[in-house]
């Protein structure tokens, strides 16, 4: 008994030229096709083989019409294999026509099926060559890279040729094609969209399979990481062709450098909220969490970034809790790289704002204490913003509130961020200051940020900043020494008066009115006289007539008994 594992190789003393090989194949097919018509045994299988042989002859004839077909290096290896297959099929034909030959029914069926499989693969490769358009001109084994001013046609041809080699060529052809693709993308990021449009990204994804050669898989991961980071279009194409599943398998089973690149691709893909849901469909939540625990610093950063992206999806948040994401996140706040800490803080902020359930899990893992430590140690403004947002959400619980109120260092840091942070840090810090019921001692300790809060009241963006700045300032002004300090600052007083001016439409009048009322809440004559001297009286009178919230009451405090009788009736109403 015998079997066929691969087409038997040809071994002539001197390899024939491509033209000689294709002529020989067509000649053999011309003889073989009529011979198959007379075969009685295994008729259905020979009918299939006959159809494939006819397709093969048609494709070879079509290829031979191209002027430079014989220059294509892919045909140099493909044609000998086709010739070998045709020889083997001819042998099978003779055996089936010979009544005296009896190799066994099952063995012959197997041999015929194998021949049909070889023919199918080779027909596919020839058809791919024809459809790719690479036979329209001569191509060298080492492709010349398109120059910076290359035409779209040249670039398109180059890319199609590369992807044809990836699908037809042997290991070395594939490796060279991938190297050329990496060089092309490295030289011009704008090529990423063209690669996704003109190339076959599904072919790249197939190379990510764990059964692919290691060197090809590593190069393919590298190319995919370049494509997703360079172009929205190529990122969308890769996702739609199913790249996420193979990438997650790579994260499970590959070497750490390959895992890092795969995790980076997953992070980029899940940044699109329309793609985030697919993580759970591929079982990716547990894979990413495990990488957070055991990966390198770079791998942790990308995996935590992907977790942060998908944490916006409610169903995936539940899976994150069930798979133990919270302890891993809190641990990375302390042990992670700066990039990892930033993303972990961002993710915790998202989870903490999603409801009481996650706030309970985070507090159980002492997330608040880790956030306070990171707030003290980090100098990265983005990290600090995420930390403050997480603290803000966690502060809703009584336990958190008490911890924050008992941390004078935290209160002082908030005051410093209001004075020296960027606009987003000032916004979140002012929100915390307005929300917390801090002690009078601490209010005095951070009184120096009141001038910054007054400036923030003039900022129309971001939304809500004027209100939280006002509320934080009103809170600080409940302390007598802070009220005196503020009215001594001429710039602050003038800013408040300008905001009270009815002609100034930048600031809602209820905010400076509230601050004015807070300044006069202690009944200080010095504060009242300072505001009157600066022109607050006239503005408040107009605002009171316009029934601005709080204006009448503020005017009453500012006027004292002198105007009490005039406004008695209005106040009663």
Secondary structure, DSSP 8 states (H G I E B T S, - for coil): ----SS------SS---HHHHHHHHHHHHHHHHHHHTT--TTHHHHHHHHHHHHHHHHHHHHHTTSTTGGG-HHHHHHHHHHHHHHHHHHHHHHHHH-TT----HHHHHHHHHHHHHHHHHHHHHHHHHHHHTGGGS---SS-----TT--HHHHHHHHHHHHHHHHHS-HHHHHHHHHHHHHHHHH-TTHHHHHHHHS-HHHHHHHTSTTS-HHHHHHHHHHHHHHHHH-HHHHHHHHHTTHHHHHHHHHHHS-HHHHHHHHHHHHHHHTSHHHHTHHHHTTHHHHHHHHHHHS-HHHHHHHHHHHHHHTTSHHHHHHHHHTTHHHHHHHHHHHS-HHHHHHHHHHHHHHHTT-HHHHHHHHHTTHHHHHHHHHHH---HHHHHHHHHHHHHHTTSHHHHHHHHT-HHHHHHHHHHHHHS-HHHHHHHHHHHHHS---HHHHHHTGGGHHHHHHHTT---STTHHHHHHHHHHHHTTSHHHHHHHHH-HHHHHHHHHHH-TT--SS-HHHHHHHHHHHTTT--HHHHHHHHHHTHHHHHHHHHHTT-TTHHHHHHHHHTTTTHHHHHHHHH-
